Amino acid sequence: MNIALIAHDEKKQDIINFAVAYTPVLKKHRLYATGTTGLKIAEATGLDVYRFKSGPLGGDQQIGSMIAENKMDLVIFFKDPLTAQPHEPDIAALIRLCDVYQIPLASNIAGAEIFIHALERGDFDWRKVIRNRGEHEV
């Protein structure tokens, strides 16, 4: 499965801790991340992470493009709800695309942990069926 990992600055340590804790699960999947988040996760875990640009420079939109092309299966995005983000419209667009294309989105560690355990159990195998049938038209 293709998994996107994104975190605002104030949440980067949380996503690093999450990736360290769940490295055995994450290493079985293809990981994508925005710039700094991906670098920090790769350094802390040794996981292979494809890095897009940083979020404010278009990384959120690059991940959004993968969602629209039916190439992303799960998004873990640790958002900072207490800090205004200059690229808020890009964030809103990414969340909207997850909703439009039925891509599971966890926005905090509680949801991400539920998703990671579901991933281990095979609960997201339905994404493989949809991706293989090419059902990405709205």
N, CA, C and O atoms as a MOPAC input file, in Angstrom:
PM7 MOZYME 1SCF
protein

 N      0.83500 1    -1.16900 1     0.00000 1
 C      0.00000 1     0.00000 1     0.00000 1
 C      0.88100 1     1.23300 1     0.00000 1
 O      1.98800 1     1.22600 1     0.53700 1
 N      0.37400 1     2.28600 1    -0.60800 1
 C      1.05800 1     3.57000 1    -0.64700 1
 C      0.53300 1     4.43500 1     0.49100 1
 O     -0.66600 1     4.69800 1     0.58500 1
 N      1.44500 1     4.87400 1     1.35100 1
 C      1.06700 1     5.62900 1     2.54100 1
 C      1.78500 1     6.96900 1     2.53200 1
 O      3.00300 1     7.03100 1     2.36500 1
 N      1.01600 1     8.04800 1     2.71500 1
 C      1.59800 1     9.38500 1     2.83200 1
 C      1.73700 1     9.74500 1     4.30000 1
 O      0.82400 1     9.52300 1     5.09500 1
 N      2.88700 1    10.30300 1     4.65200 1
 C      3.16700 1    10.76100 1     6.01100 1
 C      3.47800 1    12.24900 1     5.95500 1
 O      4.42400 1    12.67300 1     5.29200 1
 N      2.67100 1    13.03600 1     6.65800 1
 C      2.80000 1    14.48800 1     6.63800 1
 C      2.66400 1    14.98000 1     8.07100 1
 O      1.89700 1    14.41500 1     8.85100 1
 N      3.40800 1    16.03600 1     8.42500 1
 C      3.26000 1    16.61800 1     9.76300 1
 C      3.64300 1    18.08500 1     9.73800 1
 O      4.64300 1    18.47300 1     9.13600 1
 N      2.84100 1    18.88100 1    10.39300 1
 C      3.20100 1    20.28600 1    10.58600 1
 C      4.39100 1    20.35600 1    11.54400 1
 O      4.67500 1    19.39700 1    12.26200 1
 N      5.08000 1    21.49100 1    11.55000 1
 C      6.30500 1    21.62600 1    12.34100 1
 C      6.13200 1    21.21200 1    13.79400 1
 O      6.97800 1    20.49800 1    14.33400 1
 N      5.06400 1    21.64000 1    14.43100 1
 C      4.84500 1    21.33400 1    15.84800 1
 C      4.47200 1    19.86900 1    16.09300 1
 O      4.40600 1    19.42900 1    17.24100 1
 N      4.22900 1    19.12000 1    15.02400 1
 C      3.83900 1    17.71100 1    15.14700 1
 C      4.88400 1    16.76000 1    14.57300 1
 O      4.66700 1    15.54900 1    14.54900 1
 N      6.01400 1    17.29300 1    14.11200 1
 C      7.03200 1    16.43800 1    13.49300 1
 C      7.56500 1    15.38100 1    14.45800 1
 O      7.73700 1    14.22600 1    14.06900 1
 N      7.82600 1    15.75500 1    15.70200 1
 C      8.34100 1    14.76700 1    16.64700 1
 C      7.31600 1    13.67000 1    16.89400 1
 O      7.67900 1    12.51000 1    17.08400 1
 N      6.03400 1    14.03200 1    16.89100 1
 C      4.98400 1    13.01700 1    17.07100 1
 C      4.99500 1    12.00300 1    15.93500 1
 O      4.87100 1    10.80300 1    16.18000 1
 N      5.14100 1    12.46900 1    14.69400 1
 C      5.10700 1    11.51900 1    13.56400 1
 C      6.39500 1    10.69600 1    13.51900 1
 O      6.38100 1     9.54100 1    13.09200 1
 N      7.50800 1    11.29000 1    13.95800 1
 C      8.75300 1    10.52500 1    14.03900 1
 C      8.59900 1     9.41200 1    15.07800 1
 O      8.95600 1     8.26200 1    14.82200 1
 N      8.06800 1     9.76100 1    16.24500 1
 C      7.84900 1     8.75100 1    17.29200 1
 C      6.89800 1     7.65600 1    16.80200 1
 O      7.10700 1     6.47500 1    17.07800 1
 N      5.86700 1     8.05400 1    16.08100 1
 C      4.90900 1     7.10300 1    15.51900 1
 C      5.61900 1     6.15700 1    14.54100 1
 O      5.43500 1     4.94100 1    14.60400 1
 N      6.42100 1     6.71600 1    13.64900 1
 C      7.12900 1     5.90100 1    12.65800 1
 C      8.13100 1     4.96000 1    13.32200 1
 O      8.28300 1     3.81600 1    12.89300 1
 N      8.80400 1     5.42600 1    14.34900 1
 C      9.74100 1     4.56100 1    15.08300 1
 C      8.97300 1     3.40600 1    15.72400 1
 O      9.38800 1     2.25100 1    15.63500 1
 N      7.86000 1     3.72400 1    16.36600 1
 C      7.08200 1     2.68800 1    17.04900 1
 C      6.52000 1     1.65600 1    16.08800 1
 O      6.41000 1     0.47900 1    16.43200 1
 N      6.16300 1     2.08700 1    14.88600 1
 C      5.50200 1     1.19500 1    13.93500 1
 C      6.36200 1     0.87900 1    12.70900 1
 O      5.83100 1     0.54000 1    11.65100 1
 N      7.66700 1     0.98900 1    12.84400 1
 C      8.57800 1     0.65100 1    11.74000 1
 C      8.32300 1    -0.74600 1    11.18800 1
 O      8.32100 1    -0.91200 1     9.96800 1
 N      8.10600 1    -1.76900 1    12.03300 1
 C      7.87600 1    -3.11100 1    11.47600 1
 C      6.66200 1    -3.17900 1    10.54500 1
 O      6.66000 1    -3.96400 1     9.59600 1
 N      5.65200 1    -2.38500 1    10.79700 1
 C      4.47300 1    -2.36500 1     9.92500 1
 C      4.75600 1    -1.50700 1     8.69500 1
 O      4.48300 1    -1.91700 1     7.56700 1
 N      5.30200 1    -0.32000 1     8.92000 1
 C      5.51500 1     0.62400 1     7.81700 1
 C      6.50300 1     0.10000 1     6.77300 1
 O      6.37100 1     0.41500 1     5.59000 1
 N      7.48600 1    -0.69100 1     7.19200 1
 C      8.50600 1    -1.16200 1     6.24000 1
 C      7.92500 1    -2.09700 1     5.17400 1
 O      8.57900 1    -2.36200 1     4.16600 1
 N      6.71800 1    -2.59200 1     5.38500 1
 C      6.07000 1    -3.47800 1     4.41200 1
 C      5.33300 1    -2.70800 1     3.31700 1
 O      4.73300 1    -3.31500 1     2.43000 1
 N      5.37600 1    -1.37900 1     3.37200 1
 C      4.59400 1    -0.54900 1     2.45700 1
 C      5.47600 1     0.50900 1     1.80700 1
 O      6.60500 1     0.74500 1     2.23900 1
 N      4.94700 1     1.14300 1     0.76300 1
 C      5.65300 1     2.24100 1     0.10500 1
 C      5.27000 1     3.53200 1     0.80800 1
 O      4.09400 1     3.88000 1     0.91200 1
 N      6.28600 1     4.23200 1     1.28500 1
 C      6.05200 1     5.44000 1     2.05800 1
 C      6.40700 1     6.68400 1     1.25700 1
 O      7.41300 1     6.72800 1     0.54900 1
 N      5.56000 1     7.68300 1     1.38800 1
 C      5.75000 1     8.98100 1     0.74900 1
 C      5.60300 1    10.03600 1     1.83600 1
 O      4.84600 1     9.84800 1     2.78800 1
 N      6.31600 1    11.13400 1     1.70200 1
 C      6.20300 1    12.18600 1     2.70600 1
 C      6.57200 1    13.52700 1     2.10000 1
 O      7.23500 1    13.61200 1     1.06600 1
 N      6.12500 1    14.56300 1     2.77500 1
 C      6.59000 1    15.89300 1     2.40800 1
 C      8.02800 1    16.01800 1     2.90700 1
 O      8.46000 1    15.26000 1     3.77600 1
 N      8.76000 1    16.97200 1     2.35400 1
 C     10.20700 1    17.10300 1     2.48100 1
 C     10.86200 1    16.83100 1     3.81300 1
 O     11.47800 1    15.78100 1     3.99300 1
 N     10.74600 1    17.75000 1     4.75000 1
 C     11.42900 1    17.62100 1     6.03300 1
 C     10.89600 1    16.44600 1     6.83100 1
 O     11.66900 1    15.73400 1     7.47200 1
 N      9.59900 1    16.23300 1     6.80400 1
 C      9.00500 1    15.10600 1     7.52500 1
 C      9.61900 1    13.79600 1     7.03500 1
 O     10.01400 1    12.95500 1     7.84200 1
 N      9.69700 1    13.62600 1     5.73600 1
 C     10.27300 1    12.40700 1     5.17100 1
 C     11.72400 1    12.21000 1     5.55100 1
 O     12.14200 1    11.09700 1     5.87100 1
 N     12.49500 1    13.28600 1     5.51800 1
 C     13.90900 1    13.21000 1     5.88100 1
 C     14.06500 1    12.77800 1     7.33600 1
 O     14.87200 1    11.90100 1     7.64500 1
 N     13.30300 1    13.38700 1     8.21400 1
 C     13.41800 1    13.08100 1     9.64000 1
 C     12.95700 1    11.65400 1     9.95100 1
 O     13.55400 1    10.97900 1    10.79000 1
 N     11.90600 1    11.19800 1     9.28100 1
 C     11.44800 1     9.81800 1     9.48400 1
 C     12.50600 1     8.83100 1     8.98900 1
 O     12.81400 1     7.85400 1     9.67200 1
 N     13.05800 1     9.08200 1     7.81100 1
 C     14.08300 1     8.18900 1     7.25500 1
 C     15.31100 1     8.14200 1     8.16000 1
 O     15.86800 1     7.06900 1     8.39200 1
 N     15.73300 1     9.28900 1     8.66800 1
 C     16.90400 1     9.32300 1     9.55600 1
 C     16.64100 1     8.57100 1    10.85900 1
 O     17.52800 1     7.88100 1    11.36200 1
 N     15.44800 1     8.69500 1    11.40300 1
 C     15.13600 1     8.07500 1    12.69500 1
 C     14.86100 1     6.57800 1    12.59700 1
 O     15.06100 1     5.84600 1    13.56700 1
 N     14.40300 1     6.11700 1    11.42900 1
 C     13.94400 1     4.72500 1    11.31100 1
 C     14.73500 1     3.86800 1    10.33200 1
 O     14.73800 1     2.64200 1    10.44000 1
 N     15.40200 1     4.50600 1     9.37800 1
 C     16.05700 1     3.74700 1     8.31500 1
 C     15.09000 1     3.31300 1     7.22700 1
 O     15.47700 1     2.60800 1     6.29600 1
 N     13.82300 1     3.73500 1     7.33900 1
 C     12.82500 1     3.39800 1     6.31900 1
 C     13.11500 1     4.13400 1     5.02300 1
 O     13.65500 1     5.24100 1     5.02500 1
 N     12.74700 1     3.50300 1     3.91700 1
 C     12.85100 1     4.12500 1     2.60400 1
 C     11.60700 1     4.99900 1     2.40100 1
 O     10.48900 1     4.48800 1     2.33000 1
 N     11.80500 1     6.29700 1     2.31000 1
 C     10.69500 1     7.23300 1     2.18200 1
 C     10.92200 1     8.09900 1     0.95300 1
 O     11.93500 1     8.79100 1     0.85300 1
 N      9.97100 1     8.06000 1     0.01100 1
 C     10.04200 1     8.95800 1    -1.13800 1
 C      9.62100 1    10.34200 1    -0.65800 1
 O      8.54400 1    10.50700 1    -0.08600 1
 N     10.46900 1    11.32500 1    -0.89200 1
 C     10.20700 1    12.66900 1    -0.39400 1
 C      9.74900 1    13.60300 1    -1.50500 1
 O     10.39700 1    13.73400 1    -2.54400 1
 N      8.61200 1    14.24800 1    -1.25800 1
 C      8.13700 1    15.32400 1    -2.12100 1
 C      8.69900 1    16.63600 1    -1.58100 1
 O      9.47200 1    16.64000 1    -0.62300 1
 N      8.30900 1    17.73400 1    -2.19400 1
 C      8.68300 1    19.04900 1    -1.69100 1
 C      8.04500 1    19.25500 1    -0.32200 1
 O      7.15600 1    18.50200 1     0.07400 1
 N      8.50100 1    20.27700 1     0.40000 1
 C      7.85500 1    20.57600 1     1.68000 1
 C      6.41800 1    21.02200 1     1.40000 1
 O      6.09700 1    21.46800 1     0.29900 1
 N      5.57100 1    20.89500 1     2.40300 1
 C      4.15700 1    21.23500 1     2.23500 1
 C      3.91900 1    22.61600 1     1.65100 1
 O      3.20900 1    22.73600 1     0.65300 1
 N      4.49100 1    23.67000 1     2.24100 1
 C      4.25200 1    25.01700 1     1.72600 1
 C      4.78300 1    25.25100 1     0.30400 1
 O      4.36000 1    26.18500 1    -0.37800 1
 N      5.70600 1    24.39700 1    -0.13000 1
 C      6.28100 1    24.54800 1    -1.47500 1
 C      5.63500 1    23.62500 1    -2.50000 1
 O      6.12900 1    23.49700 1    -3.62000 1
 N      4.53000 1    22.97700 1    -2.12000 1
 C      3.80100 1    22.15900 1    -3.07800 1
 C      3.72500 1    20.68400 1    -2.76200 1
 O      3.08100 1    19.93200 1    -3.49400 1
 N      4.37100 1    20.24400 1    -1.68100 1
 C      4.35500 1    18.82100 1    -1.33700 1
 C      2.95500 1    18.28400 1    -1.07000 1
 O      2.63300 1    17.15900 1    -1.45200 1
 N      2.11500 1    19.09800 1    -0.40800 1
 C      0.73000 1    18.67400 1    -0.17000 1
 C      0.01500 1    18.44700 1    -1.49700 1
 O     -0.74800 1    17.49300 1    -1.64800 1
 N      0.26900 1    19.32300 1    -2.44600 1
 C     -0.37100 1    19.19900 1    -3.76000 1
 C      0.16100 1    17.99800 1    -4.52600 1
 O     -0.59000 1    17.35500 1    -5.26000 1
 N      1.43300 1    17.68400 1    -4.37100 1
 C      1.98400 1    16.50100 1    -5.02900 1
 C      1.31800 1    15.23600 1    -4.49300 1
 O      0.99400 1    14.33200 1    -5.26300 1
 N      1.11500 1    15.17000 1    -3.19000 1
 C      0.41500 1    14.02100 1    -2.61900 1
 C     -1.03400 1    14.02500 1    -3.09200 1
 O     -1.59000 1    12.96800 1    -3.39200 1
 N     -1.65000 1    15.20300 1    -3.15900 1
 C     -3.01600 1    15.32000 1    -3.68000 1
 C     -3.12600 1    14.79000 1    -5.09300 1
 O     -4.12900 1    14.17200 1    -5.45100 1
 N     -2.11600 1    15.02300 1    -5.89200 1
 C     -2.10800 1    14.51100 1    -7.26700 1
 C     -2.11300 1    12.98300 1    -7.28000 1
 O     -2.80200 1    12.36800 1    -8.09400 1
 N     -1.35200 1    12.37800 1    -6.38500 1
 C     -1.35700 1    10.91500 1    -6.30100 1
 C     -2.73200 1    10.40000 1    -5.88400 1
 O     -3.18800 1     9.36900 1    -6.38000 1
 N     -3.38800 1    11.11100 1    -4.97900 1
 C     -4.73000 1    10.71400 1    -4.55800 1
 C     -5.67600 1    10.76700 1    -5.75500 1
 O     -6.43600 1     9.82700 1    -5.99000 1
 N     -5.63000 1    11.85900 1    -6.51000 1
 C     -6.52100 1    12.03500 1    -7.65900 1
 C     -6.25600 1    11.00200 1    -8.75000 1
 O     -7.15400 1    10.68500 1    -9.52900 1
 N     -5.03800 1    10.47700 1    -8.81600 1
 C     -4.67900 1     9.46700 1    -9.80900 1
 C     -4.83800 1     8.04200 1    -9.26100 1
 O     -4.40700 1     7.07900 1    -9.89300 1
 N     -5.46100 1     7.91600 1    -8.07900 1
 C     -5.71100 1     6.61400 1    -7.46500 1
 C     -4.41200 1     5.87000 1    -7.14000 1
 O     -4.34000 1     4.64800 1    -7.27100 1
 N     -3.39300 1     6.61500 1    -6.71800 1
 C     -2.09400 1     6.02500 1    -6.41000 1
 C     -1.71300 1     6.15400 1    -4.93800 1
 O     -0.58900 1     5.82300 1    -4.56000 1
 N     -2.63200 1     6.62900 1    -4.11000 1
 C     -2.36700 1     6.74000 1    -2.67500 1
 C     -3.48200 1     5.99100 1    -1.94500 1
 O     -4.65500 1     6.10700 1    -2.29800 1
 N     -3.10000 1     5.22100 1    -0.92200 1
 C     -4.07000 1     4.37700 1    -0.22500 1
 C     -4.41800 1     4.84900 1     1.18200 1
 O     -5.49700 1     4.54500 1     1.68900 1
 N     -3.52800 1     5.57700 1     1.80200 1
 C     -3.73000 1     6.01000 1     3.17900 1
 C     -2.91800 1     7.27100 1     3.41100 1
 O     -1.77500 1     7.37100 1     2.96500 1
 N     -3.50900 1     8.24100 1     4.11100 1
 C     -2.80800 1     9.47800 1     4.44900 1
 C     -2.80300 1     9.63300 1     5.96600 1
 O     -3.85000 1     9.60400 1     6.61200 1
 N     -1.60900 1     9.79700 1     6.51700 1
 C     -1.43900 1    10.11400 1     7.92600 1
 C     -0.85600 1    11.51900 1     7.97600 1
 O      0.28900 1    11.74400 1     7.58500 1
 N     -1.65100 1    12.45000 1     8.45900 1
 C     -1.30300 1    13.87200 1     8.42100 1
 C     -1.50500 1    14.44800 1     9.81600 1
 O     -2.62600 1    14.77600 1    10.20600 1
 N     -0.41900 1    14.56600 1    10.55700 1
 C     -0.50500 1    15.13000 1    11.90200 1
 C     -0.53100 1    16.64600 1    11.77400 1
 O      0.49800 1    17.29500 1    11.59200 1
 N     -1.74100 1    17.18900 1    11.87700 1
 C     -1.95400 1    18.62300 1    11.73400 1
 C     -1.80900 1    19.31800 1    13.08500 1
 O     -2.09000 1    18.74200 1    14.13500 1
 N     -1.36800 1    20.55600 1    13.02800 1
 C     -1.29600 1    21.38800 1    14.22600 1
 C     -2.51700 1    22.29800 1    14.22400 1
 O     -2.54700 1    23.28400 1    13.48800 1
 N     -3.52900 1    21.98500 1    15.03800 1
 C     -4.76200 1    22.77400 1    15.01300 1
 C     -4.63300 1    24.12700 1    15.70300 1
 O     -5.54900 1    24.94600 1    15.62700 1
 N     -3.51000 1    24.37200 1    16.37500 1
 C     -3.36400 1    25.60500 1    17.14200 1
 C     -2.49900 1    26.66600 1    16.46500 1
 O     -2.33800 1    27.76600 1    16.99300 1
 N     -1.94700 1    26.34100 1    15.30500 1
 C     -1.08500 1    27.28600 1    14.59400 1
 C     -1.61500 1    27.50300 1    13.18900 1
 O     -1.85700 1    26.54400 1    12.45500 1
 N     -1.79500 1    28.76400 1    12.81400 1
 C     -2.24000 1    29.08600 1    11.45300 1
 C     -1.15400 1    28.67100 1    10.46300 1
 O      0.03500 1    28.88300 1    10.70300 1
 N     -1.57500 1    28.08500 1     9.36000 1
 C     -0.63700 1    27.63500 1     8.33300 1
 C     -0.77700 1    28.52400 1     7.10000 1
 O     -1.89500 1    28.75000 1     6.63600 1
 N      0.32600 1    29.03000 1     6.56100 1
 C      0.22400 1    29.91200 1     5.39300 1
 C     -0.31800 1    29.21100 1     4.14900 1
 O     -0.82300 1    29.86800 1     3.23900 1
 N     -0.21600 1    27.89600 1     4.10400 1
 C     -0.69600 1    27.13300 1     2.94700 1
 C     -1.98500 1    26.38900 1     3.28700 1
 O     -2.21900 1    25.28900 1     2.78700 1
 N     -2.81200 1    26.98100 1     4.12700 1
 C     -4.07900 1    26.36900 1     4.55300 1
 C     -4.96700 1    25.93100 1     3.38200 1
 O     -5.57400 1    24.86300 1     3.45700 1
 N     -5.06100 1    26.71900 1     2.30100 1
 C     -5.88600 1    26.25100 1     1.16900 1
 C     -5.38900 1    24.93200 1     0.57700 1
 O     -6.19400 1    24.10800 1     0.14100 1
 N     -4.07400 1    24.72600 1     0.55900 1
 C     -3.53000 1    23.46200 1     0.05300 1
 C     -3.89700 1    22.30300 1     0.97600 1
 O     -4.20000 1    21.20300 1     0.51500 1
 N     -3.86700 1    22.55600 1     2.27200 1
 C     -4.22400 1    21.53600 1     3.25200 1
 C     -5.69600 1    21.16100 1     3.09600 1
 O     -6.05500 1    19.98400 1     3.08700 1
 N     -6.54300 1    22.19100 1     2.97400 1
 C     -7.97700 1    21.93900 1     2.79800 1
 C     -8.23500 1    21.15100 1     1.51700 1
 O     -9.09600 1    20.27100 1     1.48800 1
 N     -7.48900 1    21.46700 1     0.45800 1
 C     -7.65400 1    20.75000 1    -0.81000 1
 C     -7.24600 1    19.28500 1    -0.66900 1
 O     -7.90600 1    18.40200 1    -1.21700 1
 N     -6.16900 1    19.02400 1     0.05700 1
 C     -5.71900 1    17.64800 1     0.27600 1
 C     -6.77500 1    16.85300 1     1.05000 1
 O     -7.09000 1    15.71700 1     0.69600 1
 N     -7.30600 1    17.45300 1     2.09200 1
 C     -8.35000 1    16.78200 1     2.88500 1
 C     -9.58500 1    16.52900 1     2.02400 1
 O    -10.19300 1    15.46100 1     2.09900 1
 N     -9.94500 1    17.50400 1     1.21600 1
 C    -11.10200 1    17.35500 1     0.31700 1
 C    -10.89000 1    16.19000 1    -0.64300 1
 O    -11.80700 1    15.39900 1    -0.86400 1
 N     -9.68200 1    16.07300 1    -1.22000 1
 C     -9.40200 1    14.97200 1    -2.14300 1
 C     -9.51000 1    13.61700 1    -1.44400 1
 O     -9.99800 1    12.65300 1    -2.03400 1
 N     -9.06200 1    13.54000 1    -0.20500 1
 C     -9.22300 1    12.28500 1     0.54800 1
 C    -10.69700 1    11.93000 1     0.65700 1
 O    -11.07200 1    10.76600 1     0.51100 1
 N    -11.53000 1    12.92600 1     0.91100 1
 C    -12.96800 1    12.67500 1     1.01400 1
 C    -13.57100 1    12.29100 1    -0.33300 1
 O    -14.37300 1    11.36000 1    -0.40900 1
 N    -13.19700 1    12.99300 1    -1.38400 1
 C    -13.74600 1    12.73000 1    -2.72200 1
 C    -13.39400 1    11.31900 1    -3.18500 1
 O    -14.24400 1    10.61600 1    -3.73300 1
 N    -12.14500 1    10.90100 1    -2.96800 1
 C    -11.67600 1     9.61500 1    -3.48100 1
 C    -11.67900 1     8.49500 1    -2.43900 1
 O    -11.10000 1     7.43300 1    -2.66500 1
 N    -12.33300 1     8.73300 1    -1.29900 1
 C    -12.47000 1     7.70200 1    -0.26100 1
 C    -11.10900 1     7.17200 1     0.20900 1
 O    -10.91400 1     5.96300 1     0.33000 1
 N    -10.17300 1     8.09000 1     0.47000 1
 C     -8.86300 1     7.71700 1     0.97800 1
 C     -8.86400 1     7.91900 1     2.49000 1
 O     -9.10800 1     9.03300 1     2.95400 1
 N     -8.59800 1     6.87800 1     3.26400 1
 C     -8.56200 1     7.03800 1     4.71200 1
 C     -7.53400 1     8.09200 1     5.12400 1
 O     -6.40900 1     8.10600 1     4.62400 1
 N     -7.93800 1     8.97500 1     6.04300 1
 C     -7.09300 1    10.07100 1     6.50900 1
 C     -7.11100 1    10.11800 1     8.03200 1
 O     -8.17200 1    10.26200 1     8.63900 1
 N     -5.94300 1     9.99800 1     8.64500 1
 C     -5.80500 1    10.17300 1    10.09000 1
 C     -5.10400 1    11.50000 1    10.31600 1
 O     -4.05200 1    11.76400 1     9.73300 1
 N     -5.69500 1    12.34100 1    11.17200 1
 C     -5.11000 1    13.66000 1    11.39500 1
 C     -4.44900 1    13.79100 1    12.77000 1
 O     -3.99000 1    14.87100 1    13.14200 1
 N     -4.40200 1    12.69900 1    13.51300 1
 C     -3.72900 1    12.73500 1    14.81200 1
 C     -3.26400 1    11.32000 1    15.16500 1
 O     -3.60200 1    10.35300 1    14.48300 1
 N     -2.49400 1    11.22200 1    16.22800 1
 C     -1.88800 1     9.93900 1    16.57200 1
 C     -2.92600 1     8.87800 1    16.95400 1
 O     -2.71600 1     7.69200 1    16.69900 1
 N     -4.03200 1     9.28600 1    17.55600 1
 C     -5.06400 1     8.31400 1    17.93700 1
 C     -5.64000 1     7.62600 1    16.70300 1
 O     -5.74500 1     6.40100 1    16.66200 1
 N     -6.00900 1     8.41500 1    15.70600 1
 C     -6.53600 1     7.84400 1    14.46600 1
 C     -5.48500 1     7.03700 1    13.72600 1
 O     -5.78200 1     5.98100 1    13.16700 1
 N     -4.25200 1     7.53700 1    13.72300 1
 C     -3.16900 1     6.83600 1    13.01700 1
 C     -2.91100 1     5.46000 1    13.62500 1
 O     -2.64000 1     4.50300 1    12.90000 1
 N     -2.99300 1     5.35800 1    14.94200 1
 C     -2.77200 1     4.05900 1    15.58000 1
 C     -3.88700 1     3.07600 1    15.23900 1
 O     -3.63300 1     1.88800 1    15.04100 1
 N     -5.10800 1     3.56500 1    15.17100 1
 C     -6.21300 1     2.69900 1    14.75100 1
 C     -5.97300 1     2.21600 1    13.32500 1
 O     -6.15500 1     1.03600 1    13.02600 1
 N     -5.56700 1     3.12200 1    12.45400 1
 C     -5.31000 1     2.76000 1    11.05600 1
 C     -4.15200 1     1.78500 1    10.92800 1
 O     -4.22700 1     0.84600 1    10.13500 1
 N     -3.09100 1     1.98300 1    11.68200 1
 C     -1.92400 1     1.11400 1    11.53400 1
 C     -2.25700 1    -0.31000 1    11.97200 1
 O     -1.77700 1    -1.27100 1    11.37200 1
 N     -3.07400 1    -0.45100 1    13.01100 1
 C     -3.48900 1    -1.78800 1    13.43200 1
 C     -4.44000 1    -2.41200 1    12.39700 1
 O     -4.38900 1    -3.61600 1    12.14600 1
 N     -5.29300 1    -1.59300 1    11.81300 1
 C     -6.17100 1    -2.07500 1    10.74000 1
 C     -5.34600 1    -2.50400 1     9.53100 1
 O     -5.66800 1    -3.49500 1     8.87600 1
 N     -4.30200 1    -1.77400 1     9.24300 1
 C     -3.40800 1    -2.10600 1     8.13000 1
 C     -2.76400 1    -3.46900 1     8.37600 1
 O     -2.68400 1    -4.29500 1     7.46600 1
 N     -2.31000 1    -3.70000 1     9.59700 1
 C     -1.71600 1    -4.99500 1     9.95900 1
 C     -2.69500 1    -6.14700 1     9.76700 1
 O     -2.30000 1    -7.23600 1     9.35100 1
 N     -3.97200 1    -5.91100 1    10.06900 1
 C     -4.99200 1    -6.95900 1     9.95400 1
 C     -5.46500 1    -7.17200 1     8.52500 1
 O     -6.15000 1    -8.15700 1     8.24900 1
 N     -5.11600 1    -6.26800 1     7.60600 1
 C     -5.58200 1    -6.39700 1     6.23300 1
 C     -6.89500 1    -5.68900 1     5.97100 1
 O     -7.52900 1    -5.91900 1     4.94100 1
 N     -7.31500 1    -4.82300 1     6.89500 1
 C     -8.59700 1    -4.13700 1     6.74600 1
 C     -8.64400 1    -3.16100 1     5.57000 1
 O     -9.72400 1    -2.74600 1     5.15100 1
 N     -7.48800 1    -2.79600 1     5.04200 1
 C     -7.46900 1    -1.87000 1     3.91000 1
 C     -7.24400 1    -2.57600 1     2.57500 1
 O     -6.95100 1    -1.92500 1     1.57100 1
 N     -7.37800 1    -3.88700 1     2.55600 1
 C     -7.18600 1    -4.61700 1     1.30000 1
 C     -8.18800 1    -4.19500 1     0.22500 1
 O     -7.93000 1    -4.39100 1    -0.96200 1
 N     -9.32100 1    -3.62300 1     0.61800 1
 C    -10.29900 1    -3.12800 1    -0.34900 1
 C     -9.68400 1    -2.07300 1    -1.25800 1
 O    -10.13400 1    -1.90300 1    -2.39100 1
 N     -8.66300 1    -1.35800 1    -0.78200 1
 C     -7.99200 1    -0.35400 1    -1.62200 1
 C     -7.30000 1    -1.03000 1    -2.80700 1
 O     -7.27000 1    -0.46400 1    -3.90000 1
 N     -6.75000 1    -2.21600 1    -2.61300 1
 C     -6.08700 1    -2.93600 1    -3.70600 1
 C     -7.09700 1    -3.27100 1    -4.79800 1
 O     -6.78500 1    -3.17200 1    -5.98500 1
 N     -8.28800 1    -3.66200 1    -4.40900 1
 C     -9.34000 1    -3.99000 1    -5.37600 1
 C     -9.70700 1    -2.75200 1    -6.18400 1
 O     -9.78200 1    -2.80600 1    -7.41100 1
 N     -9.93300 1    -1.64600 1    -5.49900 1
 C    -10.30500 1    -0.40100 1    -6.18800 1
 C     -9.18400 1     0.06000 1    -7.10700 1
 O     -9.43300 1     0.44200 1    -8.25000 1
 N     -7.94500 1     0.02700 1    -6.60900 1
 C     -6.80800 1     0.47700 1    -7.41600 1
 C     -6.64300 1    -0.40100 1    -8.65300 1
 O     -6.37200 1     0.10800 1    -9.74100 1
 N     -6.80300 1    -1.70700 1    -8.49800 1
 C     -6.63300 1    -2.61900 1    -9.63100 1
 C     -7.73500 1    -2.48500 1   -10.66100 1
 O     -7.50100 1    -2.70700 1   -11.84900 1
 N     -8.94900 1    -2.12200 1   -10.22100 1
 C    -10.04700 1    -1.91900 1   -11.16500 1
 C     -9.96800 1    -0.54900 1   -11.81900 1
 O    -10.66800 1    -0.28200 1   -12.79500 1
 N     -9.11500 1     0.32000 1   -11.28300 1
 C     -8.97800 1     1.65800 1   -11.85500 1
 C    -10.15600 1     2.57000 1   -11.54400 1
 O    -10.42800 1     3.51300 1   -12.28600 1
 N    -10.84800 1     2.29100 1   -10.45700 1
 C    -12.00800 1     3.10900 1   -10.08300 1
 C    -11.55900 1     4.37200 1    -9.36500 1
 O    -11.50300 1     4.41200 1    -8.13600 1
 N    -11.24500 1     5.38400 1   -10.12500 1
 C    -10.86800 1     6.63200 1    -9.48700 1
 C    -11.64000 1     7.81100 1   -10.07800 1
 O    -11.33900 1     8.97000 1    -9.79000 1
 N    -12.59800 1     7.51200 1   -10.87300 1
 C    -13.43900 1     8.58000 1   -11.41200 1
 C    -14.50500 1     8.94000 1   -10.39800 1
 O    -15.05200 1     8.07100 1    -9.71800 1
 N    -14.79000 1    10.20400 1   -10.30300 1
 C    -15.82200 1    10.66000 1    -9.37200 1
 C    -17.16700 1    10.57500 1   -10.01200 1
 O    -18.17100 1    10.91600 1    -9.38600 1

